[in-house]
């Protein structure tokens, strides 16, 4: 099981990766939503803002008003961000769950 610090580092890495791709996605992905990430096996959450293809303002704790919610185990989060776990396969098998409306899911697909 990954630690809280490893999960935070993985989310920071994800933020960096999204920022690196944001310029190429500008105009293609119009998404401005609050996002929460629930780490199921650690019983912790993080939250931030997805804006213009970037994840900003990442903080500890839940955001009950988040429009997008990622639900994942700690090891799977770390593996996803490291590129060791395929997002599509993890999503299809239920290892990663996303609660969002259909239009936001389609936009998220372009980011990931």
Rosetta blueprint (number, residue, H / E / L):
1 X L
2 X L
3 X L
4 X H
5 X H
6 X H
7 X H
8 X H
9 X H
10 X H
11 X H
12 X H
13 X H
14 X H
15 X H
16 X H
17 X H
18 X H
19 X H
20 X H
21 X H
22 X H
23 X H
24 X H
25 X H
26 X L
27 X L
28 X L
29 X L
30 X L
31 X L
32 X E
33 X E
34 X E
35 X E
36 X E
37 X E
38 X E
39 X E
40 X L
41 X L
42 X L
43 X L
44 X E
45 X E
46 X E
47 X E
48 X E
49 X E
50 X E
51 X E
52 X L
53 X L
54 X E
55 X E
56 X E
57 X E
58 X E
59 X E
60 X E
61 X L
62 X L
63 X L
64 X L
65 X L
66 X L
67 X L
68 X E
69 X E
70 X E
71 X E
72 X E
73 X L
74 X H
75 X H
76 X H
77 X H
78 X H
79 X H
80 X H
81 X H
82 X H
83 X L
84 X L
85 X L
86 X L
87 X H
88 X H
89 X H
90 X H
91 X H
92 X H
93 X H
94 X L
95 X L
96 X E
97 X E
98 X E
99 X E
100 X L
101 X L
102 X H
103 X H
104 X H
105 X H
106 X H
107 X H
108 X H
109 X H
110 X H
111 X H
112 X L
